[in-house]
């Protein structure tokens, strides 16, 4: 295992040193939130826990949260999710498949789409004037140069797509690792962009119950190239999580608290819990109670400490889950005062039959 860790650290160091090479061939522009659409989470269970899921993920959603967790699959799994974000203005759809390969390996594919559909095309009243500028129109009236609908033009969509191909390996009962090859496609109206990135994940059992998850996203930085010549750089981010499940035999279930820390280097400043120069840290906490592996209750807080969060407690989320034979359905709710509420539902199917069991 030590040899594997040394190789992973060596690869990480080389990747970081070569990151500036991604910028060759085009001028980079400021893109602090270029990869923000990839931060909306995956699955109803995770949102119900406030997004504190890096150390919890051990199913088909691991391709998104922590690729190392995919190694814990013993049967093929499928996940479908639909979410109406921010009062229904944004649609978020997610699909994932994962399956075990041999004794220790797993493969997975994740596809996600975040989009705003049927956007009305607009134009300025006077294209030769600045937005908001006052001028005298053809009727001699003093008007402000504001956008108006272009009724004769078809509406358009703005959508972001992510495609993640995941490989994971369980090295031992206490250590596993994995990685993603990530393809990004973005489009707005008649313009589009492509990007390719890489993620690395590790899952460790520090003690019999305490688990540590690490997910280094966009290891080499991800360059997103637009057909207009614009270049956006998604910088590396580290997500670190801890979880400590506890069995409550007296209550017929278990509880699973979790906490995640997100380290970014995009100069977000006070938009996060803590910042030093271009580096910033955010925090998410979650909690789940599962009764008899049948019914779950969850709650969590995301983005703790943001200045726009009431009492600096962040955005509150809650959720429920129902475990049926081979099928689990999860629902989650996230409240936001300015952007509206988010509702998310996901369904996970496990082909739990002897013929699909991982070959030991």
N, C-alpha and C positions, 0 to 999 in steps of 0.2 A: 504493500500500500504506500510506503514511503516513496518508492520509485515513481509511482503514479502521481503523487502529490508534487514531487520535484519537477516532473515533466510538465505538469499543468502550470506551475508557477513560472517555469522557464518560458512556456508559450505565452503566458499573460504578459511577462516583462517585454518580450520581443514585440508583441502586438501593440503595446502602449507606445514603445519607442518608434514604431513604424506608422503610428496613427497620422502624423502630419502628411504622409505620402498620399493620403486620400484626397487631399486638396488639389493635387496637381491636375491641371487641365481646365481650371475654371476659377473665377473669382468668388470667394466665399462672402456671404453676407450674414448679418446677425440673425440668428434663428433660435432664440432662447427656448421656444416651445415647439420646435419643429416636430418632435416625436411625442407630443402630448396625447395624441389620439391612441397611442399604445399604452397609456396609463390608466385606462378606464376599468381595468379588472376583467375577470372572466369567471362566469358562473354565479348563481344566486347565493351559494353558501359563502363565498369569499366576500361579497358585498355586505351580506348580513353581519359579518365579522369585521366590518370596517376596512377591509382590504389588508388585514394582518394575516397573510397567508403563505409567505415564502417558506416557512418551516412546516406548515400544515399540509401543503399540497403533496398528495401521493396518488393522484388519479390522472385521468386523461387531461385535466386542465393544467397539469404540471408543465406542459409545453409552453404555456404562457407564464406561469408564476415562477417555476424553478425546474428547468429541464431534468435535473437529477432525480426529482420525485417520480418521473415516469418509469424509473426502473423498478418501482414497487408494484407495478401491474402484474397480476397473475392471470387475468383474463382480458380479452379485447374489450375496449370500452368506446362508447360514442357519446358526445355531448353536444346538445343544441341549446342555444340561448338567444332570447330576444329581450332587448331593453329599450324603453322609451326614456331618453335622457332629457333632463331640464324641461319638464312640462310638456314633453312630446315633440319638441322642436328638432331633436336629434334622434335618429334611429341607430341602434347598435346591435348588430347580429354577429353571432359567433358559432363556429362549428369546429369540432375537434374529434380526432380518432387516434387511438393508441392501442398497441398490441405488443405482447411479449415475444421475444425472439430468443430461442434457446434457453439456457439456464439463467443467464444474468443480464441479457440485453433487452432493450425495448426501443421501438420506433414509434413516432407520432407525426401527425400532420394537423396544423391548426390554420384556420382561415377566419379572418374577421373583417368586418366592414363597419365603418362609422360614417354616416352620411346625413346631409341635409338635402331633402328632395323638393322638387317643384319650386325652385327659387324664381321669383319674378325678375325679369330683366328690367333694368331702369337706365335712364339717361338723364343728363343735366338738361334743364330747360334751355340753357344757352351753352353749348359745348366750348365756346370761346371765352367764357368767364370762369372764374374760380368758384369752387363749391362755397355756397353761403354768401357770395358777393351780391350786393344790391345793384340793379341796373334798370333802365327804362326799356320796357318791351315795345313790340310793334304797335300796341294800342295806346302808348303813352303812359302806361301805368308803371309805378315803381314797384318792382317785385324782387324777391330774393331768389338766387339761383340754387334751387333745390332739385333733387332727383324726382323724376316722374316715371310712371309705368310705360314700358314699350309694348303696347297692347298687341302689336302685330308680330312680335317676336316670340318664339317658343320659350317655355321655361327651361331651366337647366338645373343640374344637380352638382353638388360638391361632395365628394366622397373620398375616404382614405381606406386603403386595403392593406392588410398584413397577411403574409403567408410564412408560416414557421415550420420548418422541417427539423424534427427533434431526434436526437440519439441519446440514450442513457444507459449506464451500466452500473449494476450493483456489485461493487467490489467485495463487500463483506456485509455482515448483518448490521454494521454500524456506519458504513461509509458507502456513498454512491456519488457519481458525478454524471454530468450530461452537458449537451450543448445544442444550440440552435443555429441553423442558417436561416436568415430572415430576409425576405424580399418585401419591399414596400412599393406600393403604387398609389399615387395621389392624382386627383384630377379636380379641376374646378372650371366649369364651362368648357372652353375649347382647348385648355392647356392641361398638361399632365407632367408627371415626374416619376422617376424610378430611383430606388436605392437598395443597397444590399448591406446587411449587417450581421453580426455574430454575437451570441450570448453564451456565457458559461455559468453553470450552476453546480453547487455542492450541497449535499445533505449529510449531516453528521449526527450521530447519537452521542452526545457528550456524557450522559449517564443513561441509566435504564429507561428513564422517561423524558429527560430534557433533550430537545432536538434543536439543532442549529441549521438554518438554511441560508445560503448565500447565492445571489444571482447577480452576476456582473453583466449588465446589458450594454450592447453596442461597444464591445471590447475594443475594437480598433477605430472607434468613431464611425458613424454611418453617414456617408455623403449622399444627399438626395439632390438629383440633378433634374431641373425643369427644362422643358423644351424652349423656354424663353431665354435660356442662358443663366438663369439664377441658380446658385448653389447654396444649399442649406446643410449645415453640419449638426448631426445629433451626437452629442458628446456622451462618453461613458457615464453610467450611473450604477451605483452599487445598492442593492436591496439586501438587507440582513434581517433575519427573523428568528425568534425563539418561541417555542411552545412547550407546554408541560401538561399533558393530559393526566387526569386523575380519575380513577374509578371510584364511584360512590355506590358501593354494594348495598348500603342501607336504603338507597333511593332508586335502585334498579337502573342506574345509568352512569354517566361520566360527564365531567366538565373538561373543557379544553380552552384555557386562556392562551392568548398569543399576542405578540408585539412585534412590529416591524419598524426598522429605521431605513430611511431612503437618503442616500448621500448623492448629491448632484454637484456639478461643477459648471453651472450655467449662469452664475452671477444673479441668482434670483433674489438675493438680499432678504428683505423682511417678509417676503411672500412665504417663508417657511418658518419652522420652529426656531431655528438657530442658524446663523450664517457668519462666516469669516472670509472676507474677500469674495472670490468667485464661488467658494464652496458653501453649500447649505445642507441642512439636515431637516428632514421631516419625520413625523412619527405617527404610527397607526396602531390602535389597540383593538382587540376583539375578544369575544367570549362566546362559547357554545355549550349548551347543555343538551345531551342526547339521552333519551329515555329508551332503554332496551333495544338500541339500534333500529328504532322504528320512527321516532318523532324527535325533532330538534327545535330548540329555541336559540336565537342568536341576537347579539347586539354588538355595536362597535362604534368607534370614533375615528374619523380620517382627518388628516391635515390639522393636527392639534397645534394650537398656538398661532394660527394665522390671524392677522390683525382684523380681518373681517368676520371672524368666527365669534359668535356670542359667548361671552365669558371665557374666551380662548379655549373652549372645549372641542372645537372642531365641528365637523359635520357628523351628525348622529345617523346611524343606520341600524336597521333591525331586520330580522328575517325568520322564516320557519322552513322546515324541511320534512318531507315524508319519504321514508324508505320502504319501498315495496319490493317484492321478489324481482330481482334483476333491474328494477327501475327506481331511480331516486329523483324526486321533483323538489326544487327549491325556489322559494320566493324571497325577494329582498326589497326593502324600501330605503331610499336615501333622501333626506330633506335638505333643501337649500333655500334660504330666504330670497335671494335675488334671482337665481336661475330656475327656480321651480323644483318640483319633486321628480325623483327617478324611481321607476318601477322595473324590476327585473325578474324574469322567470327563466329557469333552465331545467332541462331534463337530461339525465345521464342513464344510459343503457349499458349494462354489463352482460356479456355473453357467458354467463356463469354455468357452463356445462362441462362435464369431464373431457370431452373431445377438444375443448378450447383451452384447457388448463396449461399453464406454462410447463414445458418439459423439464423435469428435474434430473 
